[in-house]
């Protein structure tokens, strides 16, 4: 849940500046945050075409001790 707070904080800083880009739809934001929350070790890659999110890829690592 720490990652969610960091993303929210970034969003607030951008909104306060003069340069604010395109708004990301709430359902896309939620999918990205869920992908981040579901992974313990790995990465989330967001694919953008024409300025729109078209794909969210999740790669999870399994650590064996």
ChimeraX commands (.cxc) that place a marker at each C-alpha (Angstrom):
marker #1 position 0.00,0.00,0.00 radius 0.5
marker #1 position 3.01,2.33,0.23 radius 0.5
marker #1 position 3.17,2.50,-3.58 radius 0.5
marker #1 position -0.43,3.73,-3.72 radius 0.5
marker #1 position 0.38,6.64,-1.41 radius 0.5
marker #1 position 3.40,7.60,-3.51 radius 0.5
marker #1 position 1.37,7.60,-6.73 radius 0.5
marker #1 position -1.36,9.68,-5.10 radius 0.5
marker #1 position 1.22,12.17,-3.82 radius 0.5
marker #1 position 2.73,12.50,-7.31 radius 0.5
marker #1 position -0.69,13.14,-8.78 radius 0.5
marker #1 position -1.34,15.95,-6.27 radius 0.5
marker #1 position 1.98,17.65,-7.08 radius 0.5
marker #1 position 1.28,17.56,-10.82 radius 0.5
marker #1 position -2.17,19.06,-10.38 radius 0.5
marker #1 position -0.67,22.03,-8.50 radius 0.5
marker #1 position 1.82,22.87,-11.26 radius 0.5
marker #1 position 1.19,24.74,-14.49 radius 0.5
marker #1 position 1.95,21.72,-16.71 radius 0.5
marker #1 position -0.82,19.18,-16.26 radius 0.5
marker #1 position -1.03,16.43,-18.88 radius 0.5
marker #1 position -3.99,14.39,-20.01 radius 0.5
marker #1 position -6.26,13.04,-17.32 radius 0.5
marker #1 position -6.09,9.27,-16.78 radius 0.5
marker #1 position -9.53,7.64,-16.42 radius 0.5
marker #1 position -10.27,6.40,-12.89 radius 0.5
marker #1 position -10.77,2.77,-13.99 radius 0.5
marker #1 position -7.29,2.73,-15.58 radius 0.5
marker #1 position -5.76,4.22,-12.41 radius 0.5
marker #1 position -7.49,1.55,-10.33 radius 0.5
marker #1 position -6.22,-1.26,-12.57 radius 0.5
marker #1 position -2.66,0.06,-12.33 radius 0.5
marker #1 position -2.86,0.37,-8.54 radius 0.5
marker #1 position -4.33,-3.14,-8.21 radius 0.5
marker #1 position -1.53,-4.54,-10.37 radius 0.5
marker #1 position 1.04,-2.87,-8.10 radius 0.5
marker #1 position -0.70,-4.01,-4.92 radius 0.5
marker #1 position -0.89,-7.64,-6.11 radius 0.5
marker #1 position 2.85,-8.03,-6.77 radius 0.5
marker #1 position 5.33,-8.76,-4.01 radius 0.5
marker #1 position 8.45,-8.99,-6.24 radius 0.5
marker #1 position 8.38,-8.00,-9.89 radius 0.5
marker #1 position 7.34,-5.17,-12.17 radius 0.5
marker #1 position 4.34,-3.50,-13.74 radius 0.5
marker #1 position 4.74,-2.12,-17.26 radius 0.5
marker #1 position 2.20,0.27,-18.77 radius 0.5
marker #1 position 2.03,0.29,-22.57 radius 0.5
marker #1 position 0.82,3.52,-24.18 radius 0.5
marker #1 position -0.15,4.06,-27.83 radius 0.5
marker #1 position -1.38,7.38,-29.14 radius 0.5
marker #1 position -1.38,8.87,-25.64 radius 0.5
marker #1 position -3.73,6.18,-24.29 radius 0.5
marker #1 position -3.02,3.25,-21.98 radius 0.5
marker #1 position -3.62,0.12,-24.04 radius 0.5
marker #1 position -1.99,-2.59,-21.95 radius 0.5
marker #1 position -0.80,-3.28,-18.41 radius 0.5
marker #1 position 1.78,-6.05,-18.07 radius 0.5
marker #1 position 2.65,-7.66,-14.73 radius 0.5
marker #1 position 5.80,-9.70,-14.22 radius 0.5
marker #1 position 6.06,-11.41,-10.89 radius 0.5
marker #1 position 9.20,-12.98,-9.49 radius 0.5
marker #1 position 9.07,-15.98,-7.21 radius 0.5
marker #1 position 11.89,-16.03,-4.71 radius 0.5
marker #1 position 12.95,-19.41,-3.44 radius 0.5
marker #1 position 15.10,-19.52,-0.29 radius 0.5
marker link #1:1,2 radius 0.2
marker link #1:2,3 radius 0.2
marker link #1:3,4 radius 0.2
marker link #1:4,5 radius 0.2
marker link #1:5,6 radius 0.2
marker link #1:6,7 radius 0.2
marker link #1:7,8 radius 0.2
marker link #1:8,9 radius 0.2
marker link #1:9,10 radius 0.2
marker link #1:10,11 radius 0.2
marker link #1:11,12 radius 0.2
marker link #1:12,13 radius 0.2
marker link #1:13,14 radius 0.2
marker link #1:14,15 radius 0.2
marker link #1:15,16 radius 0.2
marker link #1:16,17 radius 0.2
marker link #1:17,18 radius 0.2
marker link #1:18,19 radius 0.2
marker link #1:19,20 radius 0.2
marker link #1:20,21 radius 0.2
marker link #1:21,22 radius 0.2
marker link #1:22,23 radius 0.2
marker link #1:23,24 radius 0.2
marker link #1:24,25 radius 0.2
marker link #1:25,26 radius 0.2
marker link #1:26,27 radius 0.2
marker link #1:27,28 radius 0.2
marker link #1:28,29 radius 0.2
marker link #1:29,30 radius 0.2
marker link #1:30,31 radius 0.2
marker link #1:31,32 radius 0.2
marker link #1:32,33 radius 0.2
marker link #1:33,34 radius 0.2
marker link #1:34,35 radius 0.2
marker link #1:35,36 radius 0.2
marker link #1:36,37 radius 0.2
marker link #1:37,38 radius 0.2
marker link #1:38,39 radius 0.2
marker link #1:39,40 radius 0.2
marker link #1:40,41 radius 0.2
marker link #1:41,42 radius 0.2
marker link #1:42,43 radius 0.2
marker link #1:43,44 radius 0.2
marker link #1:44,45 radius 0.2
marker link #1:45,46 radius 0.2
marker link #1:46,47 radius 0.2
marker link #1:47,48 radius 0.2
marker link #1:48,49 radius 0.2
marker link #1:49,50 radius 0.2
marker link #1:50,51 radius 0.2
marker link #1:51,52 radius 0.2
marker link #1:52,53 radius 0.2
marker link #1:53,54 radius 0.2
marker link #1:54,55 radius 0.2
marker link #1:55,56 radius 0.2
marker link #1:56,57 radius 0.2
marker link #1:57,58 radius 0.2
marker link #1:58,59 radius 0.2
marker link #1:59,60 radius 0.2
marker link #1:60,61 radius 0.2
marker link #1:61,62 radius 0.2
marker link #1:62,63 radius 0.2
marker link #1:63,64 radius 0.2
marker link #1:64,65 radius 0.2
view
